[in-house]
Amino acid sequence: MTLRQGVIRALTLVTALALPLSLTTPAQAGGGLDDVFAKLLVKQVKGANVQKHLKAFQAIADANGGNRAAGTSGYDASRDYVADKLRKAGYRVTLQPINFVEGWVENSPPVLGSFAPNEDFYTFQPSPAGDVTAPVQGVDLTLPPTPTPTSTSGCEMSDFAGFTPGNIALIQRGTCPFATKVRNAGFAGASGIVVFNEGQPGRTEANPLDIGEWRAGIPMVYADFAVGQALSTTTTPVRLAVDATLTLGTNDNVIAESRWGDARNVVMVGAHLDGVPEGPGINDNASGSAAILETALQMRNFPVKNKVRFAFWAAEEIGLLGSDQYVESLSQAQRDRIRVYLNFDMVASPNYGLFLYDGDDSDGTGAPAGPPGSAQIEDQLEDFFKHRRLPTRGTDFDGRSDYGPFIAVGIPSGGIFTGAEGTKTPEEAALWGGTAGQAYDPCYHAACDTLANVNAFALDVNADAIADSTARYAFDLRAIPRR
């Protein structure tokens, strides 16, 4: 089928769908093409077809040592499966090389002023080698510390307002992953990074840690609370040096873009394609990958108003590396063209919840609200589930999935999550069924994350929600403020 034939077929289907809609009352009818195409795409994206992709990913894992982790033949075969399907559907497909850590060796002890290495502070694995002497600048520090952990130092890019590029960033531990703090410091132009323990009882001493994240050429260390407190008042430049050998491997993100649509207004839909070495990674995250793949295949001939870009991320499980390096590779103008980012990571947990990322921080938990427009994404997804008479709950932007790098640069984000190793509460069991007191996904990061670890209902309804939101934003972005 040619592209022109496909468009004619799509428009014919739209006309058939739009006719009965035109006979309904205004309250029942949609608001325009976005509503018409959303209804069409939801009808076309079928759970059975999403399941076929899951079976393909399971077969790939079975043929490649039982997993699809970064740096393995199982990941490469997953990449090829997705890229081949998208190319045949007519998308412009790009394989973007990204780096991940294959090996790290510390050659000699680190240096941080006059403090004692491997006693007062330790190198953050996998810090690259680097040697810098520069002023130390505190980032949103809470000194003295509060009685319980509350520090959000370095958790948001707004913490770096007024940060001088080239300075060493001094960041306090607390409330978000170390990798998030490191990532944000890199975006802010830090020449070196010192994270120090927060300061409460039991949170004063440093220790060796592997955070999986690195910034090219930026040495980074983890220090005792006392070291951080002393550095916070230092007025003279400090030397920070790491002597290590970092060996990098390469994988590819798969980026597929619609042939239609305004390139100044990009709707981006993403899911990570890699799993962990322990198992085939079917719920985490073949489920999200399969759902957005089927959405892309079914909307291939839609004459969308806005450019739609599907991303299948590499190396999420070892530090959001695929999405992080993708965002870092973009110019500011290219970032500004991405109007929304929709993230789908684990959408079929066997003891599922229906969680939407808390774009407006209405839950008041953990991270603050997402960038302007994130609240509208949450509202749009919530509307879909309300029409299905399915209750949803919020989940925090805790930095554990690929929305993190997008939020860090101000791109409004949202998405669906059905739960990982957390425990389902009695209230949630009353809402959605399942078993209270058990994990949403008992096979999280385990060998048993196979086809048997997928809830078919959750997969089906969330695939519909993904189709609905993708189609609506493909035709209408008026609710999303420009940055």
NORSUL-V150007 format. One record per helix or strand. SS is the DSSP state (hx for helix, st for strand). FROM is the first residue (numbers start at 1). TO is the last residue. Records with the same first field share a line. If there is no record, write none. Layout:
SS=FROM-TO / FROM-TO
//
This chain:
hx=3-22 / 33-44 / 47-63 / 73-88 / 157-160 / 178-187 / 225-231 / 282-298 / 316-318 / 321-329 / 332-337 / 374-387 / 403-408 / 426-432 / 451-453 / 456-475
st=69-69 / 92-112 / 117-117 / 121-125 / 130-134 / 136-139 / 168-172 / 192-196 / 209-210 / 219-223 / 238-257 / 262-272 / 275-275 / 306-313 / 338-344 / 349-349 / 355-357 / 393-395 / 413-417 / 423-423 / 439-439 / 454-454
//
